[in-house]
Amino acid sequence: MGGLTVMRALKARLPRESFVYLGDTARLPYGTKSADTVTRYAIQASAALMKHGIKLLVVACNTASAAALPELSQTLAPLPVVGVIEPGARAAVAAAPEGPIAVIATEGTVRGGAYVRAIQALSPQMPVVQQACPLFVALAEEGLRDGPITELVAHRYLDPILATMPRPRGLVLGCTHFPVLKQAIAKVAGPDVALIDSADTTAAAVEEILREKSLLHDGSAEPPVFLATDAPGRFAHLGEIFLGEPIDPGAVTLVDL
């Protein structure tokens, strides 16, 4: 579901492009699974998308970007493959150049340290603190975007990292589900902490690659195609929360990976 926040940014930036979206609803969450399992799932999902004649693949999941991006890039070459972590790291360093930077993400993304490596590749001395926030995924998928329950969970996760000294100046929403909870997270973090959502910078990276490779479409976009591995009706219903617009249940096709 969370990758729909990235698709939302892509559609806004590239309104002439056509999109095929696959939500692996049968096997979520990815954040608690091993890197090997996530990589296997990502390769299977990309194979299903390749059948639709795609010209570029966006790995719209931080956990899959952290675990599977190198293998996907090698397996699918010369097809361009874009993850969400490097664009997010660039946005974080730009928003909080003096640091420190905090990263909230799934267990898998935190465990792998991908954001720490990506941020410090750009700014080697940048202090980075991380916090796994697994309950945020469930809250987002239940539509609990704000309110006392969400704020209580946000305090549980954020208070320890916000209490570190010096206080973080940037907070990376290191899971594509988390932008749905941005209002509650911002309320707990306070106005002096910049929230970094990798969706917009990922969309900018995609646009740059398409332009460099002369792949930008100058005609009209086709209606988006949605694929789900389980419960397409639920995908359509909950997907509106993440995409920001209704999804026709009849436009969601059930696929078996």
LINZIFEN-V448060 format. One record per backbone hydrogen bond with DSSP energy under -1.0 kcal/mol. CO is the residue of the C=O (numbers start at 0). NH is the residue of the N-H. If there is no record, write none. Layout:
CO_NH, CO_NH
This chain:
0_3, 1_4, 2_6, 3_7, 4_8, 5_9, 6_10, 7_11, 8_12, 9_13, 13_16, 18_224, 20_226, 22_24, 22_228, 23_26, 29_32, 30_107, 33_37, 34_38, 35_39, 36_40, 37_41, 38_42, 39_43, 40_44, 41_45, 42_46, 43_47, 44_48, 45_49, 48_51, 49_52, 56_81, 57_59, 58_60, 60_64, 61_65, 62_66, 63_67, 64_68, 67_71, 68_72, 69_73, 70_74, 71_75, 75_78, 79_56, 81_58, 83_87, 84_88, 85_89, 86_90, 87_91, 88_92, 89_93, 90_94, 91_95, 95_98, 99_168, 99_169, 100_128, 101_171, 102_130, 103_173, 104_132, 105_109, 106_110, 107_111, 108_112, 112_116, 113_117, 114_118, 115_119, 116_120, 118_122, 122_125, 126_100, 128_102, 130_104, 132_135, 134_138, 135_139, 136_140, 137_141, 138_143, 139_142, 142_144, 146_150, 147_151, 148_152, 149_153, 150_154, 151_155, 152_156, 153_157, 154_158, 157_161, 158_162, 168_193, 169_101, 170_195, 171_103, 171_173, 174_177, 176_179, 177_180, 178_181, 180_184, 181_185, 182_186, 183_187, 184_188, 185_189, 189_192, 193_170, 195_172, 197_201, 198_202, 199_203, 200_204, 201_205, 202_206, 203_207, 204_208, 205_209, 206_210, 207_211, 208_212, 209_214, 210_213, 224_20, 225_252, 226_22, 227_254, 230_234, 231_235, 232_236, 233_237, 234_238, 237_240, 238_242, 239_243, 247_250, 248_251, 250_225, 252_227
